[in-house]
Amino acid sequence: MAGTLYLVATPIGNLEDITQRALRVLKEVDLIACEDTRRTQTLLNHFGIKTKMLSYHEHNERARAEELGALLQTGGCVAIVSDAGTPGISDPGFRLVNAAYARGARVVPVPGAAAFVAALVVSGLPTDEFFFGGFLPARATQRRARLSKVRSLDSTLVFYEAPHRIAQTLADAREILGEREAAVARELTKLHEEIARGRLSELAERFSVEGAARGEMVLVIDRTLIGTETVYGNSEADIAARVAALESDGLDGRAALKRAARELGLSRPEAYRRLVAARGQQKK
């Protein structure tokens, strides 16, 4: 019978965040496939784990997926880990998962830390709907194009970003998305953990100071433009105007109504009633 592939989440900083289940699985499997054997060796040494390791990263992912898939097919058990957090999240992993399924192996998640989830829940921004975009492109033109694509999403936006680009990314986001509340979470669970909150323009200025941007970073951006409530009230005419503006930005009618209702503090049924009434008045 085919073996089992375990996707094991490891700490993003504080080693106390590893789970008892993760430690047990790492001890019991035949092999640990890891992004950087040196990083993983530090973790294994701390917990006295002697399991054999094999490198598995973006440069050898395709070949290693075949090799590890063959091991799984013969009944072996493999754990895949990234340098930190959950494997497969902005890290290699999906090819090995597919190789495991193709060979009839079980694929089992061993949940744990994920930096973007930790940043989202401490940001103070809405968590009911969010869009995780991984790392933004390094080149300014491509980064700005990516931001333009998500401008009309009715969701909190979450991205990973490098410290040497964070100030420019914040400035680009302010220009393309408009002024919004945001948070930059850096060095999560580590000694110098910081959650910087404020408007995009304020954060861009803050992190443009030399030495301010250090460590691994997660950028969280609110879905709502600041000042919307001062421009639009919640009358029938106001709700119609806001829906029209959102539709012109690319949202479909249903999404535009949902977002306008949230921004203006109305329930969707009430917003819909006022929209219908406003459009009825316009036809007279």
Order of alpha helices (4+ residues) and beta strands (2+ residues): beta-alpha-beta-alpha-beta-alpha-beta-alpha-beta-alpha-beta-alpha-beta-alpha-beta-beta-alpha-beta-alpha-alpha-alpha-alpha
